[in-house]
């Protein structure tokens, strides 16, 4: 069997990002995945590559670099960038104060403040806006299409090999063991998402990893087009770039009085639009080591309430689903459980937004390159 320079365990966005980083360095790469196709968190999300509002400092920098890579590879990989930018709608005076505080920082340097008239002129579907934050840094792809397209392009253009339906049960320096074969490589990167039972469970336990369950909806086309993805007041207390600002304390107190159930289930509005006009809307955040697989009607109604507050009557729900991802304090886990082996897990729900740049950093370290 051909020896590889790098084996990657996991073909989600984090694994694919490492495959790209290695292939660009001329490495011979093999990707193994237990499923027959992409089926986890990487395709159950918005495909929203969010820069604006990411945690100040390193996480925001990772998101900015990753967005640049998405834009660089989208054309060659046959991935459509469905939307650009972000409109953050402020409906409460306390939310307006958060937008103004954000714009006063370096994080708001490329953003524009919109008043009610400007929003009404260009975003007639938006309701109750007192002000808005418009950013051009963000972008959106259609995850169920983009992830398979990225895999195909890595195979065709970069000779990355894929073996799907192959479960890995042991990883050690220089080799990866499956039920059918042992694969050898100079280095191994393990990107298991929220599967903490199969490989390196002690590392997950030490990091305090649990799972976050989210609910998502696809709504029929509303008959209008969103110029960019939309978020609103509840988003400002979840995204750390806003939430860590002192001005956000007053907004959080206001929301605790007016929307306690939404806060309790981590509900906030993200609305993105697909090429066919349908909307992907969410989401929620409930935490447990093993969340139940059921979509709660009450949580769905909270999501739809957040939609109605900003975008009016909700079109018909045409699909609904749940997803889970690994969750822990901090952005990610990058550990060395054995020489030449890296365990990489994004624990903040920002894989699509930050994985490309994170993988570049991991490969620089793993290959002993100068940063």
N, C-alpha and C positions, 0 to 999 in steps of 0.2 A: 504493500500500500504506500502511495506517495506521501512523504512527510511534508507537512505544511510549516510555514513560518509562524502562522497564528491560527489557533482554533478559537472560535467564538461560540459560546453556548447561549442560545436565545436569539431569535430573529425578529424581536420587536424593534422599536425605533432606537433603543439604546444599543442593542447588538448591531443593527445596521449602521449606526453612526460609527461604531468602532471598525466595522468592516471597511467603510469608506476611508477612514483615517489611515488604516493599515495599507489598503490597496493603493492609495495615493503615494505611499512610500515604497511602492514596488513589491510589497509583501504578498506571498502566496497564502490566501485566506480560505478557510473552511468554516461555514456556519452550520451549526446543528440546532435543530429545534424539535421538540417532542410532538408538536401539532402538525397536521398536514398543510396548514395554511395559517396566516396571521389571524389570531382569534381573540387576543387579549386587549389590554388597556390601550395599546397603540392604535387600534382601529375603532375603539368604542368612545372616542373623545371628539372634540370639536375640530381637530386639525388646526387649532388656533395657535399660531406661533406668537406668543405674547411677550413683548419686550416692555411696553409701558406698564408700570405698576409692579414689575418684578422687584424682589428685595434689593435694596440699595447695595451697591458694591459688586462683589464677585458674581452673584447670581444674575444681576442685570447685565453684567459684562458677558457672561456666558450666553444669555439670551440674545444679545445684540450680535455677537459673533455667529451664533447658530442661525439667526434670521438671514444673515448675509450668505451663509452656506446654502440655505434653502433656496434663496434667489439665484445663486450661482448654478445649482444642479437641476433646478426645476425644468428648464427647457430641455437640456440633454436627456434627462430621465423621462421626459414625457409626462411630467406632473403639472397640472394646471394650478396656477395660483388663483383661487376663486375670488378672493377679496384682499384688499390692502387696507392697512390702517386700523384705527379704533375710534369710536365715539363713546366717550364716558359721559353719561347723562347725569347731571345733578338736579334732583327734584326737591331737595330740602335745603334750606339756607345753610345748615351745618355741612351739607355736602359741597355746596359752593365754596365754603371756607376751605375744605380739603383740597379742592381743585386749585384754589389760589395759593395755598401753601405748597402744593406739589410744583406748581409753575415757578415758585420762588427758589426751587432747588435746581441743581444741575440736571436732575432727571427730567425736568420739564423743558429743557433747552430746545428740543425739536418739536414741541407741542404748541398748539394754538388754543386760546380761550375763545369760545363762542358764546354770544349772548342769545337771548330768547328769539330775537328776530332772525338771526343767522341760522339757528337750528330750524325754525319754522320754514325758512326759505328753501333749505336744501334737504331737510329731513322731515317732510310734512307728516310722516307716520308717527313721529315721536310726540308723546303727550307729557304735559306737566313739567317741561324742562325750564329750570331757572337759569342754567348755564350748562356749558359742555366743554369737555377737553377733547380736542381732536389731535390724534397722533398719526403719523405716516410710517412709523417704525415697524408696525405689526403686519402679519400676513396670515392668510388662511388657505389651507389645502383640504381636500376631501379625503380624510384618513383611510377609509376602506378602499379607495382607489390609489392613493399616494403610496401607501406602504408596499403593496404588491408591485407597483411600478418601480419603486426604488430597488426592490430585490431583483427584479428582472434586469434593470440597468446595471446594477453591480455585477451581475453574472455576465451580461453581454459585453459591457464596456470595460470592466475591470477584472474579468475572469475569476470573480469570487465564486467559490463552489458552495452549494447549498445541499443539505441532506435533511429533509423534513420527515416527520414521523419517527424520529430517532430520539429516544429518551436517554439522557446522560445520568448515570447513577454514581459516578465517582470521578473526581478530578484530582490529579496530583501533578507535580512538576514534570513537564514534558509529555504528558499523556492524558487522554480522556477516555473513560471506559463506558461503553454501552452494553446492552445485553448481547448484541450481535458481534461487536468488534471493539478493538482498542485503536484509537487514533493518536498519532504522535505529532508533536509540534514543538517549536522552540519556545513558544509562549502561549498562554491560554487566558482569555478574558471571559468571565462568567457573568451573564446579564439575565438573571432569572426572574426579574420582575418581582411579583409578590409570592413566588413559590419559595418559601423558606424551609420547607421540610426536606427537599431532595438533596441540596448541596449546601454545605457550610451553615447548618442551622445554628451553631453556636455564635457565629458572627451576627446573624440576624437578632438572636436573643440579646446579645450584649449591646446592640444598638437600639434596643427597645422598639423594634419594628412591629407595627400592627397593620391592619388593612383598612383602607377607606373605600366605602361603597358609594357609588354615585348613581343617580337616575338621570336619564336623558330622554328627550322626545324629538321626533321629527314631525313637523307640522306641514300641512299642505301649503302650497304657494298662496300668499296673501294677495297677490295681484299687484304688488309693488316690489321695487328692488332696494335693498339696503346698500348704500354706497360703501359701507364697511361694517365690520362686526360692532355690536352694541353691548355695553355694560352699563350698570347704574349704581345707585347709592349703596346697595348691599355689597357690591363688589369691593367698595373702598375699605370695608372693614375686614376683608379676607386677603386681599393682595397686599403683601407686606410693604411694597413701595409706597402705598398710601397709608396702610394701617399703622405703620410705625411713626407717622408724623404726629406731633402733639395735637394738631388741630382735629385729628380723627376721634379723639376721646369724646367730644361733644356729639358727634354723629353716632358713635356707638351707643351712647346713652339714649339718644333719641330713638334709635332702632330697637333698643331693648324695651322701650315703652310701647312702640308702635308695631313692631314685627317680631315678637319674641319667638314664635314658632319657626319662622324662617331662620333666625339666628341659631336656634337649637339644632336644626337639621342642616346647617351650613348652606342654605339656599341663597343663591344670588343669580342674577340674570346674566347669561351670555347668550346672545342670539346671532347666529351666522347663517348665511344663505348659500345654497347650492346652485349649480348651473341650471337645474330644472326649476328653480324658483322656490323649492321647499326650504324650510327653515329647520336647522338643528338648534334646539333650545334646552337649556339646563341652567344650573345643575344643582346637586345636593351633595352633602358630605356627612356620612354616618360611619362611625368607627367601631370595629370589633376584630378580634383575632380571626374569626371566621364569620363574616357577615352572612345573613340569610340571603338567598338568591331572589327574593321577591321584591317587586316594585310596589311600594305602598301608595295607595290612592291618595291618601292625605298629603304625602310629600309631592306627588305629581300636581295636586291642586295648588300647593304653595309655589311650585315652579310656574304654573300657568298664571297665578296671581301676579307674580313678579313680571311676567310678560305683559299681562293686561295693563298693569300700572304704567308701563312705558310705551307699549306699541299697540294698545287697543284690543279689540275682540280677537280671541285666539282662533286661528283656522283649525280645521279638523286634525286631530292627532292621527297620523298614519303609521307610526311605529313608535315603540317604546322599548327601552332596554336598560339593563344595569351593567356596571363594570366595577372592577376593584383595582386598586393599586397599592403598592407598599407605601406606608406612611410612618414617618419618624421625625424627630426634631432635626432641623437642618435640611439642606437641599438634597444631599446624596450621601451614600456610603461608597467609599473607594478603599478597599482593604487588600492586603497581600496575605492570603491564607496559606500560601506556599511559595517558595522561590519561583519566579517566572509566571506566577498566576495572579490575576487581579479579579476581585469581586466588585462589580459596579452596579449599584442600584440607585436610581433616582427616587427619593422618598418624599417628594414635594408635589407630585402630580404635574411636573413641568417637563416631562421627557421630550415631548414634541418641540418645546420652546428652547431647551438647553442642551440636548444630548449631543448634537454635532460638535459643539465647542468643548464640552466635557470630554468627549472621546479623544479629541485632539490632545488635550492635556494628559489624559491617561496614557495614550500611546507615546507621547514625548517622554514621560517618566519610565514606562515599561521598556522602551527601547534604548534608554540611556542617552537621549538626545539633549541638547542644550535648549532650555526654554526660550 
